[in-house]
């Protein structure tokens, strides 16, 4: 891989901001650029860099694909409008669920999300706005894992030989591509983003679709979304790098009200890591795991089993799909 990482110990926020703002401004010129804001630290940092460089010539969108966390669109739009960045919500839930219908293979699901996001959704936004550039928050770990063949990150395009101008009609700008998450957090704080953003646990681009083993449907997303609310509420005070819910494919036998309940299984993952390259499961107190199990099986309809992942990365990965 020819791309050279900027190591955390070598990273200088002030110099990086100045150089990236200048590069974005030079690349876009007098034209328009668009970007997708998910509320994660990567996309938030790119949004602020683009806003500094282009002002109102950056059109920022929140893509409501039906795969996000509870109330995420409204929360993100409100926060960024307070920072002076106007964000428009684009409702494309039907397109994404249609593209994912019947798919169970992880790579096929990622490819469906990639094509829907870049070709269908952003292709139309580019045509409608006459923008020629898309800013996105690809980071170094995204590229590293994709090139190594570990898993295809949906935002990796040019690094796989995809000509975005020819295939989608616009050029992709990736200001963070030489940074890992630790440096991006420092950068985001320097850009004036609040702690709820710069210290937010990582969240994947394909969103909750990466936390479902098997087919992604609105009903299954609703299940993992409800479990996610509980897990984030219970584990946010741990200071862990990331914590998440995984919905398994097979149903398992349970008992409820003295009768067999053939229900769902949720796996809890909680990680200690600095850069997502390697990670270890957090050693949660048993009482905390017991509370998670009680809340999830009580508050999330259909769940009869809760497990906890205890395998390091590698051989495991942080996200399941």
Buried (B, 14 or more C-beta within 10 A) or exposed (E): EEEEBBEBEEBBBEEBBEEBBEBBBEBBEEEBBBBBBBBBBBBBBBBBBBBBBBEEBBBBBBBBBBBBBEEBBEBBBEBBEEBEBEBEBBEBBEBBBEBBEEBEEBEEBBBBBBBBBBBBBBBBBBEEBEBBBBBBBBBBBBBBBBBEEEBBBBBBBBBEEBEBEEEBBBBBBBBBBBBBBBBBBBBBBBBEBBEEBBBBBBBBBBBBBBBBBBEBBEEBBBBBBBBBBBBBEBBEEBEBBBBBBBBBEEBBEBEEEEEEBEBBBBBBBBBBBEBBBEBBBBEBEEEBBEBBBEBBBEEBEBBBBBBBBEEBBEEBBBBBB
